[in-house]
Amino acid sequence: MSTSPGSTSTLLLARHGQTVWHAENRYAGVSDVALTDEGRAQAEALGHWSAAHRVDAVWTSTVSRAAATAEPACRALGLTATREPALRECDFGILEGRTLAEFEAENPARAKAFRADPVAYPFPEAEDPRTAAARGVRALRRIATAHQGERVLVVAHNTLLRLALCSLLSIPLGEYRRVFPHLRNAAITELRIDAGDKSDRSDGSGDRTVALLSLNVPCA
């Protein structure tokens, strides 16, 4: 299918700034964890970057660390962020607030299985990564459709965005930790989506034209 210029949206994906838990390698999913001083500085750098580049709209997760990261950009651009619940981070179950090393010490077999395939063997009581990927993809495509021909800053979360990127780019979900080891805090990953392609499947994936233009570009 050909892509008309007016139907193409550019999503500027950014992981929120550093939090105390991330500085300690602790999983922060549904927990509301505040930004560190470094995280706030990263948010300010993202705001300066946004002021120097074309950004037409800002969307964020409903979690406060994402909204706080987007606030300097909104201030610089004179925009109000749209908060999207489907952009929230995955629920990491019993790993919330804990490190993988701590989990491995008490359950080495399950930790080994997770490292081998984090989708087939997610953490106990965690959200199914396939469900998270599907909601993330649907959210990103809704944003692309709402802003055809525009550039949108989307501030969300590390695991959710990596899962969504794999789904959109036809990369096996179980490879998300290997292909995308991490998204840097407040760095830009640029994704182009043809919002005019209506070939979605019900699981949120599909044949819509998607291109990864850049990954983890620092703002400072």
Residue, then its C-alpha position, 0 to 999 in steps of 0.5 A: m500500500s502506498t503512503s500519502p504524506g498527510s497520513t504519516s505520523t511521527l511518534l517521538l517516543a521517550r522513556h520517563g526520567q530516572t527514578v530512585w528505583h531505576a537508579e537501584n535497578r528495581y522494577a517499577g511498574v504500577s508503583d508511583v515512584a518519583l523522579t530523582d534529581e537526575g531524572r528532573a534534569q533529564a526532563e528539562a533536557l527533553g523540554h529544551w530538545s522539544a523547544a528546538h524541534r517540531v513537536d505538535a502534541v504531547w501524550t503521556s502515561t497517567v503515571s506521575r513520573a511520565a507526566a513530570t518528565a513531559e511537563p518541561a516540554c509542555r511548558a516550552l511548547g505551550l501545550t497540554a499533555t493528553r494522558e493515556p491510561a493504556l501507556r502505563e507501564c507493565d505490572f511486574g507482579i512480585l518483582e515490583g520494587r525488587t531487583l532481578a538479582e533478588f528474585e534470582a537468589e530465591n528462585p534461580a530456575r524461574a529467573k533463568a527461564f525469564r532471562a531465556d524468554p521473558v514473554a513465555y515465562p513472565f514474573p509470577e503475578a505479572e501482567d501478560p507481556r502479550t497483553a501489555a504489547a497489544r494495549g501499547v500498540r493500540a495506544l500508539r496507533r490511536i495517537a498516530t491516527a489522531h495526529q496525521g501529518e504531525r509529530v507527537l512526543v509520547v512519554a511512557h515506560n521502558t518495558l511497555l515501549r520495548l514490547a510495543l516496538c517489537s510488535l510494530l516491527s514484527i520482532p518476536l516479543g520474547e526477544y524484546r530484552r535482547v533486541f532493545p536492552h533498554l530505552r535510555n531515560a528521556a532519550i528520543t526514539e523516532l517512529r513513523i507510522d502510516a495512519g492511513d493504513k487500515s489493515d490492523r488485526s484485532d490483537g493490535s498488530g498488523d501490516r500498517t507501514v511502520a519505520l524505526l527512524s532512530l533509537n535512544v537519541p540523547c537530548a543533552 
